[in-house]
Amino acid sequence: LGLTLETRHILCVPAEHPYWARNSIHAVMSATADTRPDALFIGDEHFASDVAAALIELGIAIPRDLQVVAHCEFPARDRSPLPFQRIGFDVREVLGAALAVLRTAIGHADGITPDSVSVQPVWEEQVAVVPAPEIGHGMDGF
């Protein structure tokens, strides 16, 4: 796909200190234009506002200077003032899959359930066309 990932650009910010994302972005993006990344993946939507703040402080234009994709859980609101692309999982689909596993477990006396459930990621613009799964009404709707 043309993706080149440099190990020095892989950064981890602890969830309890999301504001460290701002420091990390300053460290990576303060390099010269030919040595800094041209794309960024934010693995947790809770860091998006701090990443955006750093990019604004540095004067980096999105998407002209940097492509940014942020992971999120739809239908969560966008946490960035910048035009980040967002990809993630529709929590309604995740909940529907979990309830399907519970329905299967309830229906089998031996309690056998799947080891895993597959839920496909979606881009933000796809969420409106992804039908919400039937989840029933209350706990009796299992």
Backbone torsions as a table, in degrees:
resi	resn	phi	psi	omega
1	LEU	NA	-0.5	-179.8
2	GLY	86.2	8.5	-179.3
3	LEU	-84.0	125.2	173.8
4	THR	-117.0	120.7	-177.2
5	LEU	-111.0	118.7	177.8
6	GLU	-93.9	129.2	-176.9
7	THR	-54.8	-36.5	-178.2
8	ARG	-66.2	-15.4	178.9
9	HIS	-94.1	-1.7	178.3
10	ILE	-86.8	113.6	-176.9
11	LEU	-123.6	147.2	178.3
12	CYS	-124.4	131.6	178.3
13	VAL	-117.3	127.0	180.0
14	PRO	-66.0	141.4	-177.3
15	ALA	-58.0	-30.8	-178.3
16	GLU	-77.9	-6.0	179.2
17	HIS	-133.4	61.4	-175.4
18	PRO	-61.0	-26.2	-179.9
19	TYR	-66.4	-16.4	175.1
20	TRP	-66.5	-18.9	176.5
21	ALA	-59.4	-37.2	179.0
22	ARG	-61.0	-45.8	178.8
23	ASN	-62.1	-42.4	-179.1
24	SER	-62.3	-43.1	179.7
25	ILE	-64.4	-42.1	177.1
26	HIS	-59.6	-42.5	-178.4
27	ALA	-63.6	-44.5	-176.7
28	VAL	-77.9	-42.3	-171.9
29	MET	-88.1	-5.5	176.8
30	SER	-79.0	-7.3	177.8
31	ALA	-68.8	171.7	177.8
32	THR	-67.5	155.0	-175.7
33	ALA	-56.2	-31.9	-178.1
34	ASP	-81.8	-9.6	179.4
35	THR	-114.3	-8.7	178.9
36	ARG	-92.2	160.3	-179.0
37	PRO	-65.7	155.4	175.5
38	ASP	-105.8	1.7	177.1
39	ALA	-148.9	156.1	-176.9
40	LEU	-142.7	134.6	173.8
41	PHE	-113.5	123.3	176.9
42	ILE	-99.0	113.4	-174.0
43	GLY	-79.0	-5.6	-179.9
44	ASP	-145.3	119.6	-176.2
45	GLU	-59.0	-20.5	-179.3
46	HIS	-69.6	-14.8	177.6
47	PHE	-92.1	-9.1	-172.0
48	ALA	-58.5	-41.7	-177.4
49	SER	-68.3	-36.8	177.6
50	ASP	-71.0	-37.9	175.8
51	VAL	-62.8	-45.7	179.7
52	ALA	-60.5	-42.8	179.9
53	ALA	-59.4	-43.6	179.5
54	ALA	-65.2	-43.0	-179.6
55	LEU	-64.3	-37.6	177.0
56	ILE	-65.8	-45.0	178.4
57	GLU	-58.9	-36.4	-178.9
58	LEU	-83.7	-7.5	179.6
59	GLY	72.4	27.4	-179.6
60	ILE	-88.8	123.4	-177.6
61	ALA	-86.7	131.9	178.0
62	ILE	-107.7	127.7	3.2
63	PRO	-96.1	5.0	-176.2
64	ARG	-57.6	-50.3	-175.9
65	ASP	-91.9	-24.6	-173.5
66	LEU	-153.9	130.5	173.2
67	GLN	-89.6	132.2	-179.4
68	VAL	-127.1	128.9	174.2
69	VAL	-120.4	128.9	179.9
70	ALA	-116.8	134.1	174.8
71	HIS	-74.6	143.1	177.6
72	CYS	-152.8	169.1	175.5
73	GLU	-113.2	107.9	-179.9
74	PHE	-75.7	146.0	10.6
75	PRO	-95.1	38.5	178.6
76	ALA	-57.3	149.4	179.7
77	ARG	-74.7	159.1	177.5
78	ASP	-73.1	129.6	-178.0
79	ARG	-99.3	12.2	-175.6
80	SER	-123.1	139.6	173.9
81	PRO	-80.4	-3.2	-179.4
82	LEU	-104.4	157.4	-177.3
83	PRO	-78.1	68.7	175.4
84	PHE	-76.6	144.7	169.2
85	GLN	-80.4	145.5	-178.5
86	ARG	-126.1	136.1	177.1
87	ILE	-134.3	145.4	179.6
88	GLY	177.6	-153.9	-177.0
89	PHE	-119.0	140.4	176.6
90	ASP	-79.5	114.8	-175.3
91	VAL	-61.0	-25.5	177.2
92	ARG	-66.5	-36.9	178.1
93	GLU	-71.2	-39.5	177.6
94	VAL	-62.3	-45.8	178.3
95	LEU	-62.9	-42.1	177.8
96	GLY	-59.7	-41.6	179.1
97	ALA	-66.4	-40.9	178.6
98	ALA	-64.1	-41.8	178.7
99	LEU	-66.4	-34.5	177.1
100	ALA	-63.2	-39.2	176.8
101	VAL	-63.8	-43.5	179.0
102	LEU	-63.6	-40.8	177.7
103	ARG	-61.1	-40.8	178.5
104	THR	-63.7	-44.7	-179.2
105	ALA	-63.3	-40.3	179.5
106	ILE	-66.4	-34.6	-178.3
107	GLY	-79.7	-10.3	-179.2
108	HIS	-115.8	118.6	180.0
109	ALA	-61.4	-29.6	-178.7
110	ASP	-79.5	-6.8	177.3
111	GLY	71.7	15.7	-179.4
112	ILE	-72.4	126.1	177.7
113	THR	-132.3	162.2	178.8
114	PRO	-62.1	148.7	176.5
115	ASP	-73.6	-27.4	-179.5
116	SER	-151.2	162.6	177.3
117	VAL	-130.4	137.6	-178.9
118	SER	-101.3	126.8	174.3
119	VAL	-126.5	126.8	-175.9
120	GLN	-82.6	139.4	175.1
121	PRO	-70.5	153.9	179.1
122	VAL	-134.1	149.6	172.2
123	TRP	-79.9	154.7	-176.6
124	GLU	-51.9	-43.1	-177.5
125	GLU	-69.9	-12.8	178.3
126	GLN	-87.1	-17.9	-173.2
127	VAL	-60.7	-37.9	-178.6
128	ALA	-63.9	-25.3	-178.6
129	VAL	-100.1	-2.3	177.7
130	VAL	-84.9	114.6	-179.0
131	PRO	-68.2	137.0	176.8
132	ALA	-71.3	137.1	-180.0
133	PRO	-71.2	155.8	174.1
134	GLU	-70.3	124.9	179.2
135	ILE	-119.9	3.8	176.9
136	GLY	80.5	-173.7	-179.8
137	HIS	-122.3	108.3	179.2
138	GLY	70.1	-172.9	-177.0
139	MET	-68.3	-26.0	179.3
140	ASP	-72.2	-12.9	-178.8
141	GLY	-80.3	1.9	179.0
142	PHE	-52.3	NA	NA
